[in-house]
Amino acid sequence: MRSIILFFTLLFVGVSNAQFEDRVEWTTAIEELSEGEYQLTFTAIIDAGWHIYGQPIEGEEDPFGPIPTEFAYNNSEGNYELIGATSQPDKEPYYDKVFDQEVIYFEDIAIFTQKIKLVNPDFKSILVDVSFGVCNDRQCLPPDTVDISINLDGTSFEKEEKSVDATSLIKADQLKIDIQNPELLQTEGKSAERQNNLWAIFGLGFLGGLIALLTPCVFPMIPLTVSFFTKQSGNRSKGIANALLYGLFIVVIYFLLSLPFHLMDNLDSEILNNISTNVWLNVFFFAIFIFFAFSFFGYYELTLPASWGSKMDSASNVGGVIGIFFMAVTLAIVSFSCTGPILGGLLGSTTLANGNVATNLSAGMTGFGAALALPFALFAMFPAWLNSLPKSGGWLNTVKVHLGFAELALAFKFLSISDLVQHWGILKREVFIGIWVLIGILWLLYTLGKLKFPHDGPIKKLGFSRIGFATLLIAVIVYIAPGLMKNPMWDATAFSGMFPPDFYSVYKRDNNCPLGIDCYKDFDEGLAVAKSQNKPIMIDFTGWGCVNCRRMEENVWVENDIYSMLKDDYILISLYVDDKKDLEDSQQFDYELPTGRIKEIKTVGNKWATFQTINFQTASQPYYILIDTNFNLLNSPQQYTDKATYKSWLKEGLARFEISTAKPKFAF
């Protein structure tokens, strides 16, 4: 359990500080000891307040310990031999409570040395990869690696600045299209759409907070905390004021937890999109949600270190505003075993939602904190309401188990994203639905008392709530089960975006495009077809992991007139910005961002995400563009919307295309 807690802590702390600042500067020196024998010296100059850890101790490596400093000598051709191991400063280890082990770390400066003996007398340069982790008392930055080149003539380490070569400049220029009327890109109403989306995410977070209130880690604390404020504050008005302040601090604490993600968003407009569709991060989320689910099932308890809660509890005795703040922090820590999995689900949901992930997360975390704070404020103002609260009991554990089944189902969504972007083919649509049906059946058996978990008590009779929820589960299972067939009796549109697309199937389909519409997944190929057929183009910036893209395809594109226009009147170009398939070597190149950073274009998704950013100054999906073959925009861009708006938008685009070609054939 210690290892898992530590991993979570370092993961979120590391991500929150992912500004990749250089906290350690490496310099090198070389000394010739005798003919053909040299001593290499590596000096780490460390920023004040930060430290790096020593080399791993043979036989005592701990994958959950601190990131050690390691030297990898690139000597595959055997040009030299290492004499002994790399030495480090002689320093006594000390016991670290966080890592629960003996560690060695260095502050300010650390000098490492390595002796070598040349085998090839003509050898002139030694390449070394130094990997290390850098931490201070509060946080650890992501592990870093520096490439060091040491010339035997004594030349020090020189960092090679990467530049964009001529071939890359040509390929980057080919991504640009000369849009004739870019003013149409400045659409009205985008801010309103984002505002509505943020309120939806806020509502999702608020719902998560309400669910958290019903867990055994939070619910029993409501009457205790409210009683403390009303009885210890001297008078009722002061008690209400303190309870309101306590609630405000809860909201602030959860909001602050989202701020580090905004720092990541400032690095690159596509970074959070890349994170949300990162293969291994989604596999990690899958594993974590499985872990959360079994925690809710009662097989183990997920807790933060007890010392954290003790320290915060002690700090809460200070009194006044500061004391109330630390009481709020204490609640956040001691309730983590129940709120942690829900917050994990909220984090995952914001990566799946439309819009800016960091902003979504702030809205969701604020909603979560608001819901968690609400009862403390209300019951402080109306203490008589406390008498109407149900007593704590086994029903709280039942709520946790139900949440466990929800976490289990959501876990496979993250695995599905990895499967889609990598084209593994292991979670085709029917397989995914089959897993959900199985989870639904197990969930149903638990609701009916036929399945037990460690902390469940006996069920004397099935109450109205159990029977009602069991009926709902049966309805959901019956609703999604036809999706196992090649031609289902109905489409489970209520779950659009959660299931893989219909063309990602175990059954053979006509093509790999939504709804069987002919589409092109390369812009130049689609442009050539549009020219030959004299048709307008709809560019569909989409993603394998884009939930709202699937909702548009399965709920909006299916409308008869919309489907007909997309199939017959437009050339559909679907560009998947999260496709992890590697481009051919000849198609890969480097692109210099406006910030000066060099971005490697290695995958299909890299290419089309950059294409979208360069030409349309956005990185969100779904994002639809109507354009002709001369790069005249036919309308303002469209995003996630309803059938009527989308239908009108497509018609207007066709009308403008017909006017521009002077061959009217469409009635507008």
C-alpha positions as CSV (number, residue, x, y, z in Angstrom):
1,M,0.0,0.0,0.0
2,R,2.9,2.4,0.8
3,S,4.2,1.9,-2.7
4,I,0.9,2.7,-4.3
5,I,0.4,5.8,-2.2
6,L,3.9,7.0,-3.0
7,F,3.4,6.4,-6.7
8,F,0.2,8.5,-6.7
9,T,1.8,11.3,-4.8
10,L,4.8,11.5,-7.1
11,L,2.8,11.1,-10.2
12,F,0.5,14.1,-9.5
13,V,3.3,16.2,-8.0
14,G,5.6,15.4,-10.9
15,V,2.9,16.2,-13.5
16,S,1.9,19.4,-11.7
17,N,5.5,20.7,-12.0
18,A,6.1,19.5,-15.6
19,Q,7.7,22.7,-16.7
20,F,11.0,20.9,-17.3
21,E,13.1,23.5,-15.6
22,D,16.8,22.8,-15.5
23,R,17.4,22.4,-11.8
24,V,20.7,20.6,-12.3
25,E,23.6,21.6,-14.5
26,W,26.2,19.0,-15.5
27,T,29.8,19.8,-16.4
28,T,32.6,17.3,-17.2
29,A,36.3,17.0,-17.1
30,I,38.9,14.4,-18.2
31,E,42.3,13.6,-16.9
32,E,44.9,11.3,-18.5
33,L,46.2,9.0,-15.7
34,S,48.6,7.1,-17.9
35,E,48.9,6.1,-21.6
36,G,45.5,4.9,-22.6
37,E,43.9,5.3,-19.2
38,Y,41.7,8.2,-18.2
39,Q,39.5,9.4,-15.4
40,L,36.1,11.0,-16.3
41,T,34.6,13.5,-13.9
42,F,30.9,14.4,-13.9
43,T,29.9,17.4,-11.7
44,A,26.3,18.1,-10.9
45,I,25.6,21.7,-9.9
46,I,22.3,21.6,-8.1
47,D,19.9,24.6,-7.5
48,A,19.6,25.7,-3.9
49,G,16.8,23.8,-2.1
50,W,16.9,20.9,-4.5
51,H,18.8,17.6,-4.4
52,I,19.5,14.5,-6.5
53,Y,19.8,10.9,-5.3
54,G,22.8,8.7,-5.3
55,Q,23.4,5.7,-7.5
56,P,21.3,2.5,-6.9
57,I,22.8,0.1,-4.4
58,E,23.2,-3.3,-5.9
59,G,20.7,-5.8,-4.6
60,E,18.6,-3.1,-2.9
61,E,16.9,-1.5,-5.9
62,D,13.3,-0.5,-5.1
63,P,11.0,0.4,-8.1
64,F,9.0,2.6,-5.7
65,G,12.0,4.4,-4.2
66,P,13.5,7.7,-5.3
67,I,14.8,8.1,-8.8
68,P,18.6,7.3,-8.6
69,T,21.4,8.8,-10.6
70,E,22.6,6.4,-13.2
71,F,25.3,6.5,-15.9
72,A,25.0,4.6,-19.1
73,Y,28.1,4.4,-21.2
74,N,27.5,4.0,-24.9
75,N,30.2,1.6,-25.7
76,S,28.6,-1.0,-28.0
77,E,31.6,-1.3,-30.2
78,G,34.0,-2.0,-27.3
79,N,36.3,1.0,-27.8
80,Y,37.2,1.2,-24.1
81,E,36.8,-0.7,-20.9
82,L,35.4,0.6,-17.6
83,I,37.7,0.2,-14.6
84,G,35.5,-0.5,-11.6
85,A,32.2,1.2,-11.0
86,T,31.3,4.9,-11.2
87,S,32.1,6.4,-7.8
88,Q,30.1,9.1,-6.0
89,P,30.7,11.3,-2.9
90,D,31.1,9.3,0.3
91,K,28.0,10.1,2.3
92,E,26.1,8.2,5.0
93,P,22.6,7.1,4.1
94,Y,19.6,8.2,6.2
95,Y,16.2,6.7,6.7
96,D,13.5,8.5,4.6
97,K,10.0,8.1,6.1
98,V,8.3,8.8,2.8
99,F,10.2,6.1,0.8
100,D,10.4,3.9,3.9
101,Q,14.1,3.0,3.2
102,E,17.7,4.2,3.5
103,V,18.6,6.8,0.9
104,I,21.5,8.9,-0.1
105,Y,21.1,12.3,-1.7
106,F,23.3,15.2,-2.6
107,E,22.7,19.0,-2.4
108,D,24.5,21.9,-4.0
109,I,27.2,19.9,-5.8
110,A,27.9,16.2,-6.4
111,I,31.0,14.8,-8.2
112,F,31.0,11.4,-9.8
113,T,34.1,9.8,-11.3
114,Q,34.8,6.8,-13.6
115,K,38.1,5.4,-14.8
116,I,38.4,3.9,-18.3
117,K,41.0,2.2,-20.4
118,L,41.1,2.6,-24.1
119,V,41.0,-0.6,-26.3
120,N,40.9,1.3,-29.6
121,P,43.8,3.9,-29.6
122,D,42.0,5.8,-32.4
123,F,38.9,6.4,-30.4
124,K,38.3,10.1,-29.7
125,S,34.9,10.7,-28.0
126,I,32.9,9.1,-25.2
127,L,29.1,9.3,-25.1
128,V,27.3,8.9,-21.7
129,D,23.6,9.1,-20.8
130,V,23.0,10.4,-17.3
131,S,19.5,9.8,-15.9
132,F,18.5,11.3,-12.5
133,G,15.6,12.6,-10.5
134,V,15.6,16.0,-8.8
135,C,13.5,16.8,-5.8
136,N,13.0,19.4,-3.0
137,D,11.2,19.0,0.3
138,R,7.8,19.3,-1.3
139,Q,8.0,17.9,-4.7
140,C,9.8,15.8,-7.4
141,L,10.2,16.8,-11.0
142,P,9.8,14.1,-13.7
143,P,13.0,12.0,-14.3
144,D,15.4,13.6,-16.7
145,T,18.2,12.3,-18.9
146,V,21.1,14.3,-20.3
147,D,23.4,13.2,-23.2
148,I,27.0,14.0,-22.4
149,S,29.8,13.9,-25.0
150,I,33.4,14.0,-23.7
151,N,36.3,14.3,-26.1
152,L,39.5,12.7,-25.1
153,D,41.4,16.0,-25.9
154,G,39.8,17.5,-22.8
155,T,36.8,19.3,-24.5
156,S,34.0,19.7,-21.9
157,F,30.4,18.8,-22.4
158,E,28.7,20.7,-25.1
159,K,24.9,20.5,-25.5
160,E,23.9,20.1,-29.1
161,E,21.2,22.5,-30.0
162,K,18.6,20.9,-32.3
163,S,17.7,22.8,-35.4
164,V,15.2,22.2,-38.2
165,D,16.9,21.0,-41.4
166,A,15.9,22.1,-44.9
167,T,13.9,18.9,-45.6
168,S,11.8,19.5,-42.5
169,L,11.2,23.1,-43.5
170,I,9.9,21.9,-46.9
171,K,7.6,19.3,-45.3
172,A,6.4,21.8,-42.6
173,D,5.5,24.3,-45.4
174,Q,3.5,21.6,-47.2
175,L,1.2,21.4,-44.2
176,K,0.1,25.0,-44.6
177,I,-2.8,25.9,-46.8
178,D,-3.5,29.4,-48.1
179,I,-7.0,30.0,-46.7
180,Q,-8.6,32.8,-48.7
181,N,-11.0,34.2,-46.2
182,P,-9.5,33.5,-42.7
183,E,-11.9,36.0,-41.1
184,L,-14.5,33.2,-41.0
185,L,-12.4,31.4,-38.5
186,Q,-13.3,34.0,-35.9
187,T,-16.6,32.5,-35.1
188,E,-19.1,34.0,-32.7
189,G,-20.6,32.0,-29.9
190,K,-17.5,29.9,-29.2
191,S,-17.2,31.4,-25.7
192,A,-20.8,30.7,-25.0
193,E,-20.3,27.0,-26.1
194,R,-17.3,26.8,-23.8
195,Q,-19.3,28.4,-21.0
196,N,-22.0,25.8,-21.4
197,N,-19.5,23.0,-21.5
198,L,-17.9,24.3,-18.3
199,W,-21.2,24.3,-16.5
200,A,-21.8,20.7,-17.6
201,I,-18.4,19.7,-16.2
202,F,-19.1,21.7,-13.1
203,G,-22.3,19.7,-12.8
204,L,-20.5,16.5,-13.3
205,G,-18.1,17.4,-10.5
206,F,-21.0,18.5,-8.3
207,L,-22.6,15.1,-8.8
208,G,-19.4,13.4,-7.9
209,G,-19.2,15.5,-4.7
210,L,-22.8,14.5,-3.8
211,I,-21.9,10.9,-4.3
212,A,-18.8,11.3,-2.1
213,L,-21.0,12.6,0.7
214,L,-22.7,9.2,0.8
215,T,-19.5,7.3,1.4
216,P,-18.5,6.1,4.9
217,C,-15.4,8.4,4.9
218,V,-17.4,11.6,4.7
219,F,-21.0,11.1,5.8
220,P,-20.3,10.5,9.5
221,M,-18.2,13.6,9.6
222,I,-21.1,15.9,8.7
223,P,-22.9,16.0,12.1
224,L,-19.6,15.9,14.1
225,T,-18.1,18.9,12.2
226,V,-21.4,20.9,12.3
227,S,-21.8,20.3,16.0
228,F,-18.2,21.4,16.6
229,F,-18.8,24.7,14.9
230,T,-22.3,25.4,16.5
231,K,-21.2,24.4,20.0
232,Q,-17.6,25.6,20.1
233,S,-18.1,29.0,18.5
234,G,-19.7,30.8,21.5
235,N,-22.8,31.9,19.6
236,R,-24.9,30.7,16.7
237,S,-24.0,33.5,14.2
238,K,-20.2,32.9,14.7
239,G,-20.8,29.2,14.3
240,I,-22.5,29.7,11.0
241,A,-19.8,32.1,9.9
242,N,-17.1,29.5,10.7
243,A,-19.0,26.7,9.0
244,L,-19.4,28.8,5.9
245,L,-15.7,29.6,6.0
246,Y,-14.9,25.9,6.4
247,G,-17.0,25.2,3.3
248,L,-15.3,27.9,1.3
249,F,-11.9,26.5,2.2
250,I,-13.0,23.0,1.0
251,V,-14.0,24.5,-2.4
252,V,-10.7,26.4,-2.6
253,I,-8.6,23.3,-1.7
254,Y,-10.1,21.2,-4.5
255,F,-9.9,24.1,-7.0
256,L,-6.2,24.5,-6.1
257,L,-5.6,20.8,-6.9
258,S,-6.4,21.6,-10.6
259,L,-4.1,24.6,-11.0
260,P,-0.9,22.6,-11.9
261,F,-2.6,21.3,-15.0
262,H,-2.8,24.8,-16.4
263,L,1.0,25.0,-16.2
264,M,1.1,22.0,-18.5
265,D,-1.3,23.6,-20.9
266,N,1.0,26.6,-21.4
267,L,3.7,24.4,-22.8
268,D,2.1,23.4,-26.0
269,S,-1.5,23.8,-27.3
270,E,-1.6,20.1,-28.0
271,I,0.0,18.7,-24.8
272,L,-3.2,18.0,-22.9
273,N,-4.8,16.4,-26.0
274,N,-1.6,14.2,-26.3
275,I,-1.9,13.4,-22.6
276,S,-5.6,12.4,-22.8
277,T,-4.8,10.0,-25.7
278,N,-1.4,8.8,-24.5
279,V,-1.3,5.1,-24.8
280,W,0.5,4.2,-21.6
281,L,-1.2,6.9,-19.6
282,N,-4.6,5.4,-20.5
283,V,-3.3,1.9,-19.8
284,F,-2.2,3.3,-16.4
285,F,-5.7,4.9,-15.9
286,F,-7.2,1.5,-16.7
287,A,-5.0,-0.2,-14.1
288,I,-5.7,2.5,-11.5
289,F,-9.5,2.3,-12.0
290,I,-9.4,-1.4,-11.6
291,F,-7.4,-0.8,-8.4
292,F,-9.9,1.8,-7.2
293,A,-12.8,-0.6,-8.0
294,F,-11.4,-3.4,-5.8
295,S,-10.8,-0.8,-3.1
296,F,-14.4,0.1,-3.2
297,F,-15.3,-3.6,-3.1
298,G,-13.6,-3.8,0.2
299,Y,-10.5,-5.9,-0.5
300,Y,-8.2,-3.2,0.7
301,E,-8.2,0.4,2.0
302,L,-6.7,3.3,0.0
303,T,-5.3,5.9,2.4
304,L,-2.8,8.7,2.4
305,P,0.0,8.4,5.1
306,A,-1.5,8.7,8.6
307,S,1.2,11.3,9.5
308,W,-0.3,13.7,6.9
309,G,-3.7,13.7,8.7
310,S,-2.1,13.9,12.1
311,K,0.0,17.0,11.1
312,M,-3.0,18.7,9.6
313,D,-5.1,17.8,12.6
314,S,-2.5,19.3,14.9
315,A,-2.4,22.5,12.8
316,S,-6.1,22.8,13.0
317,N,-5.8,23.4,16.7
318,V,-4.2,26.8,16.0
319,G,-7.6,28.5,16.0
320,G,-9.1,31.3,13.9
321,V,-9.1,31.3,10.2
322,I,-5.8,29.3,9.9
323,G,-7.2,26.6,12.1
324,I,-10.4,26.3,10.1
325,F,-8.3,26.1,6.9
326,F,-6.3,23.1,8.3
327,M,-9.6,21.5,9.4
328,A,-10.6,21.6,5.7
329,V,-7.3,20.1,4.6
330,T,-7.7,17.4,7.3
331,L,-11.1,16.5,5.8
332,A,-9.6,16.2,2.3
333,I,-6.8,13.9,3.6
334,V,-8.8,11.6,5.8
335,S,-11.6,11.2,3.3
336,F,-9.2,10.3,0.5
337,S,-9.9,6.6,0.6
338,C,-13.4,7.4,-0.6
339,T,-13.0,10.6,-2.6
340,G,-9.7,9.5,-4.3
341,P,-11.4,7.1,-6.7
342,I,-14.1,9.6,-7.5
343,L,-11.6,12.3,-8.1
344,G,-9.7,9.9,-10.4
345,G,-12.9,9.3,-12.3
346,L,-13.4,13.1,-12.6
347,L,-9.8,13.5,-13.9
348,G,-10.5,10.8,-16.5
349,S,-13.8,12.2,-17.5
350,T,-12.4,15.7,-18.1
351,T,-9.8,14.2,-20.5
352,L,-12.6,12.6,-22.4
353,A,-14.8,15.7,-22.5
354,N,-14.7,18.4,-25.2
355,G,-12.6,21.6,-24.6
356,N,-9.6,22.5,-22.6
357,V,-8.7,19.7,-20.2
358,A,-7.2,22.0,-17.6
359,T,-10.1,24.4,-17.6
360,N,-12.6,21.5,-17.5
361,L,-10.7,20.0,-14.5
362,S,-10.9,23.3,-12.6
363,A,-14.6,23.5,-13.2
364,G,-15.1,19.9,-12.2
365,M,-12.9,20.1,-9.1
366,T,-14.7,23.3,-8.0
367,G,-18.1,21.6,-8.5
368,F,-16.8,18.6,-6.4
369,G,-15.7,20.9,-3.6
370,A,-18.9,22.9,-3.7
371,A,-21.0,19.7,-3.3
372,L,-18.8,18.5,-0.5
373,A,-19.0,21.8,1.3
374,L,-22.7,22.3,0.9
375,P,-24.0,20.2,3.8
376,F,-21.6,21.7,6.3
377,A,-22.9,25.2,5.5
378,L,-26.6,24.2,5.3
379,F,-26.6,22.2,8.5
380,A,-24.8,24.9,10.4
381,M,-27.5,27.4,9.4
382,F,-30.3,24.9,10.1
383,P,-29.0,22.5,12.7
384,A,-32.5,21.0,13.3
385,W,-32.1,19.3,9.9
386,L,-29.4,17.0,11.4
387,N,-32.2,15.0,13.0
388,S,-33.5,14.0,9.6
389,L,-30.2,12.5,8.5
390,P,-30.1,8.7,8.3
391,K,-27.8,7.0,10.7
392,S,-24.5,5.6,9.4
393,G,-24.5,1.9,8.7
394,G,-24.1,-0.8,6.2
395,W,-25.9,1.2,3.5
396,L,-22.7,3.4,3.2
397,N,-20.7,0.4,2.3
398,T,-23.3,-0.6,-0.3
399,V,-22.9,2.8,-1.9
400,K,-19.1,2.2,-2.1
401,V,-19.6,-1.2,-3.8
402,H,-22.0,0.4,-6.4
403,L,-19.3,3.0,-7.1
404,G,-16.8,0.2,-7.5
405,F,-18.9,-1.3,-10.4
406,A,-19.1,2.1,-12.0
407,E,-15.3,2.5,-11.8
408,L,-14.8,-1.0,-13.2
409,A,-17.0,-0.2,-16.3
410,L,-15.2,3.1,-16.8
411,A,-11.8,1.5,-16.6
412,F,-12.4,-0.3,-19.9
413,K,-13.0,3.0,-21.6
414,F,-9.4,4.0,-21.0
415,L,-8.1,0.7,-22.2
416,S,-10.3,1.2,-25.3
417,I,-8.6,4.5,-26.1
418,S,-5.2,2.9,-26.0
419,D,-6.5,0.1,-28.2
420,L,-8.0,2.5,-30.7
421,V,-5.1,4.9,-31.1
422,Q,-2.6,2.0,-31.4
423,H,-4.9,-0.2,-33.6
424,W,-4.3,-3.2,-31.3
425,G,-7.7,-4.7,-32.2
426,I,-8.3,-6.3,-28.8
427,L,-11.3,-4.2,-27.7
428,K,-13.5,-4.1,-30.8
429,R,-16.9,-2.6,-30.3
430,E,-18.7,-6.0,-29.7
431,V,-16.0,-7.1,-27.2
432,F,-16.3,-3.9,-25.3
433,I,-20.1,-4.1,-25.1
434,G,-19.7,-7.8,-24.0
435,I,-17.5,-6.7,-21.1
436,W,-20.1,-4.1,-20.1
437,V,-22.9,-6.6,-20.3
438,L,-20.9,-9.0,-18.0
439,I,-20.2,-6.2,-15.5
440,G,-23.9,-5.3,-15.6
441,I,-24.9,-8.9,-14.8
442,L,-22.5,-9.0,-11.9
443,W,-23.7,-5.6,-10.7
444,L,-27.3,-6.9,-10.9
445,L,-26.4,-10.0,-8.9
446,Y,-24.9,-7.8,-6.2
447,T,-28.0,-5.6,-6.1
448,L,-30.2,-8.6,-5.7
449,G,-28.0,-9.9,-2.9
450,K,-26.6,-12.9,-4.8
451,L,-23.0,-11.6,-4.8
452,K,-21.2,-10.6,-1.6
453,F,-18.1,-8.6,-0.9
454,P,-15.9,-8.5,2.3
455,H,-17.7,-5.8,4.2
456,D,-21.3,-6.7,3.2
457,G,-23.8,-7.6,5.8
458,P,-26.8,-9.9,5.5
459,I,-29.8,-8.7,3.4
460,K,-33.0,-9.5,5.2
461,K,-35.2,-8.4,2.3
462,L,-35.1,-6.5,-0.9
463,G,-36.2,-3.0,-0.4
464,F,-37.8,-0.7,-2.9
465,S,-34.5,1.0,-3.8
466,R,-32.7,-2.3,-4.5
467,I,-35.6,-3.5,-6.7
468,G,-35.8,-0.2,-8.5
469,F,-32.1,-0.1,-9.2
470,A,-32.1,-3.8,-10.3
471,T,-34.8,-2.9,-12.8
472,L,-32.7,-0.1,-14.1
473,L,-29.7,-2.4,-14.5
474,I,-31.8,-5.0,-16.4
475,A,-33.1,-2.2,-18.7
476,V,-29.5,-1.1,-19.4
477,I,-28.3,-4.6,-20.1
478,V,-31.2,-5.3,-22.5
479,Y,-30.6,-1.9,-24.1
480,I,-26.9,-2.5,-24.9
481,A,-26.9,-6.3,-25.5
482,P,-28.0,-6.1,-29.1
483,G,-24.8,-4.3,-29.9
484,L,-23.1,-7.7,-29.8
485,M,-24.8,-8.5,-33.1
486,K,-23.6,-7.5,-36.6
487,N,-26.9,-5.7,-37.3
488,P,-28.4,-4.7,-33.9
489,M,-32.1,-4.2,-33.6
490,W,-31.4,-0.7,-32.3
491,D,-28.4,1.5,-31.6
492,A,-27.5,2.3,-28.0
493,T,-27.3,6.0,-28.8
494,A,-27.5,6.9,-25.1
495,F,-24.0,5.5,-24.8
496,S,-22.6,7.3,-27.8
497,G,-19.0,8.1,-27.3
498,M,-18.4,5.4,-24.6
499,F,-18.3,2.5,-27.0
500,P,-15.7,2.2,-29.8
501,P,-17.0,3.4,-33.3
502,D,-19.3,1.1,-35.2
503,F,-16.7,0.4,-37.9
504,Y,-14.2,-0.8,-35.3
505,S,-15.9,-4.2,-35.3
506,V,-15.2,-8.0,-35.1
507,Y,-17.5,-8.2,-38.2
508,K,-16.4,-7.2,-41.6
509,R,-17.6,-3.7,-42.6
510,D,-17.7,-1.9,-46.0
511,N,-15.0,0.6,-44.9
512,N,-13.3,2.1,-41.8
513,C,-15.4,5.2,-41.8
514,P,-18.3,6.4,-39.7
515,L,-21.7,5.1,-40.8
516,G,-20.1,3.5,-43.9
517,I,-19.7,6.9,-45.5
518,D,-16.7,7.0,-47.9
519,C,-14.0,9.1,-46.2
520,Y,-10.3,9.9,-46.7
521,K,-7.8,10.0,-43.9
522,D,-5.2,12.0,-45.8
523,F,-5.9,15.6,-46.7
524,D,-4.0,15.6,-50.0
525,E,-5.8,12.4,-51.1
526,G,-9.2,13.8,-50.3
527,L,-8.4,17.2,-51.9
528,A,-7.5,15.4,-55.2
529,V,-10.8,13.5,-55.2
530,A,-12.7,16.7,-54.5
531,K,-11.0,18.4,-57.5
532,S,-11.8,15.5,-59.7
533,Q,-15.5,15.4,-58.7
534,N,-15.9,19.2,-58.3
535,K,-17.3,18.8,-54.7
536,P,-16.8,20.8,-51.5
537,I,-14.8,19.3,-48.7
538,M,-15.7,18.8,-45.1
539,I,-12.6,18.4,-42.9
540,D,-13.4,16.4,-39.8
541,F,-10.8,16.9,-37.2
542,T,-11.5,13.9,-34.9
543,G,-9.8,11.5,-32.6
544,W,-10.1,7.8,-31.7
545,G,-10.5,8.8,-28.1
546,C,-12.8,11.8,-28.7
547,V,-16.2,11.1,-27.0
548,N,-18.0,14.0,-28.5
549,C,-16.8,13.0,-32.0
550,R,-18.5,9.6,-31.5
551,R,-21.7,11.4,-30.2
552,M,-21.8,13.6,-33.3
553,E,-21.4,10.6,-35.6
554,E,-23.9,8.4,-33.9
555,N,-26.5,11.0,-32.9
556,V,-26.2,13.8,-35.5
557,W,-24.8,12.3,-38.7
558,V,-27.4,9.6,-38.7
559,E,-30.2,12.2,-39.4
560,N,-31.4,11.4,-43.0
561,D,-30.7,14.8,-44.6
562,I,-27.3,15.2,-42.8
563,Y,-26.3,11.6,-43.8
564,S,-27.3,12.2,-47.4
565,M,-25.3,15.5,-47.7
566,L,-22.2,13.9,-46.1
567,K,-22.4,10.9,-48.3
568,D,-23.3,12.4,-51.7
569,D,-22.6,16.2,-51.6
570,Y,-19.3,16.5,-49.7
571,I,-15.9,14.9,-49.8
572,L,-15.4,13.8,-46.2
573,I,-11.8,14.0,-44.9
574,S,-11.5,12.6,-41.4
575,L,-8.1,13.5,-39.8
576,Y,-7.4,11.6,-36.5
577,V,-5.2,13.8,-34.4
578,D,-4.5,11.1,-31.8
579,D,-3.5,8.3,-34.2
580,K,-0.3,6.8,-32.9
581,K,0.5,4.9,-36.1
582,D,4.1,5.9,-37.2
583,L,4.6,7.8,-40.4
584,E,7.0,6.3,-42.9
585,D,10.5,7.4,-42.2
586,S,10.5,9.6,-45.3
587,Q,7.4,11.4,-44.1
588,Q,8.7,12.2,-40.6
589,F,10.1,15.7,-39.9
590,D,10.7,18.3,-37.3
591,Y,8.5,21.4,-36.9
592,E,9.5,24.5,-35.0
593,L,6.6,25.9,-32.9
594,P,6.1,29.6,-32.5
595,T,7.7,29.3,-29.0
596,G,10.9,28.1,-30.6
597,R,10.5,24.5,-29.3
598,I,11.2,21.7,-31.9
599,K,8.3,19.3,-32.2
600,E,9.0,15.9,-33.8
601,I,6.3,14.8,-36.3
602,K,6.6,11.1,-36.1
603,T,3.0,9.8,-36.1
604,V,-0.1,10.3,-38.2
605,G,-1.7,12.1,-35.2
606,N,1.3,14.4,-34.9
607,K,0.9,15.4,-38.5
608,W,-2.8,16.2,-38.4
609,A,-2.8,17.8,-35.0
610,T,-0.1,20.2,-36.3
611,F,-2.0,20.7,-39.5
612,Q,-5.1,21.8,-37.5
613,T,-3.1,24.1,-35.2
614,I,-1.2,25.8,-38.1
615,N,-4.1,26.5,-40.3
616,F,-7.1,26.8,-38.0
617,Q,-5.4,28.0,-34.7
618,T,-7.2,25.4,-32.5
619,A,-6.5,22.0,-31.0
620,S,-10.0,20.9,-30.0
621,Q,-12.1,18.1,-31.4
622,P,-14.6,17.6,-33.0
623,Y,-13.9,20.5,-35.3
624,Y,-15.5,20.7,-38.7
625,I,-14.4,22.8,-41.6
626,L,-16.3,23.4,-44.9
627,I,-13.9,24.5,-47.7
628,D,-13.6,24.3,-51.4
629,T,-10.6,23.1,-53.5
630,N,-9.3,26.7,-53.8
631,F,-9.3,26.9,-49.9
632,N,-12.2,29.3,-49.6
633,L,-14.0,28.7,-46.4
634,L,-17.7,28.0,-47.0
635,N,-18.8,28.7,-43.5
636,S,-17.5,29.3,-40.0
637,P,-16.1,26.2,-38.3
638,Q,-18.6,24.0,-36.4
639,Q,-18.0,21.9,-33.3
640,Y,-20.2,19.8,-31.1
641,T,-23.8,20.8,-31.7
642,D,-27.4,19.7,-32.3
643,K,-29.0,18.2,-35.5
644,A,-30.8,21.3,-36.6
645,T,-27.8,23.6,-36.3
646,Y,-25.5,21.1,-38.0
647,K,-28.0,20.5,-40.9
648,S,-28.4,24.3,-41.5
649,W,-24.6,24.7,-41.4
650,L,-24.1,22.0,-44.1
651,K,-26.8,23.4,-46.3
652,E,-25.4,26.9,-46.1
653,G,-22.0,25.5,-47.1
654,L,-23.4,23.8,-50.1
655,A,-25.3,26.9,-51.1
656,R,-22.2,29.0,-51.0
657,F,-20.3,26.4,-52.9
658,E,-22.9,26.4,-55.7
659,I,-22.9,30.2,-55.9
660,S,-19.1,30.2,-56.1
661,T,-19.1,27.6,-58.9
662,A,-22.1,29.2,-60.6
663,K,-23.7,25.8,-61.1
664,P,-26.7,25.9,-58.7
665,K,-28.2,22.4,-58.1
666,F,-29.1,22.6,-54.4
667,A,-32.2,24.3,-53.1
668,F,-31.4,26.3,-50.0
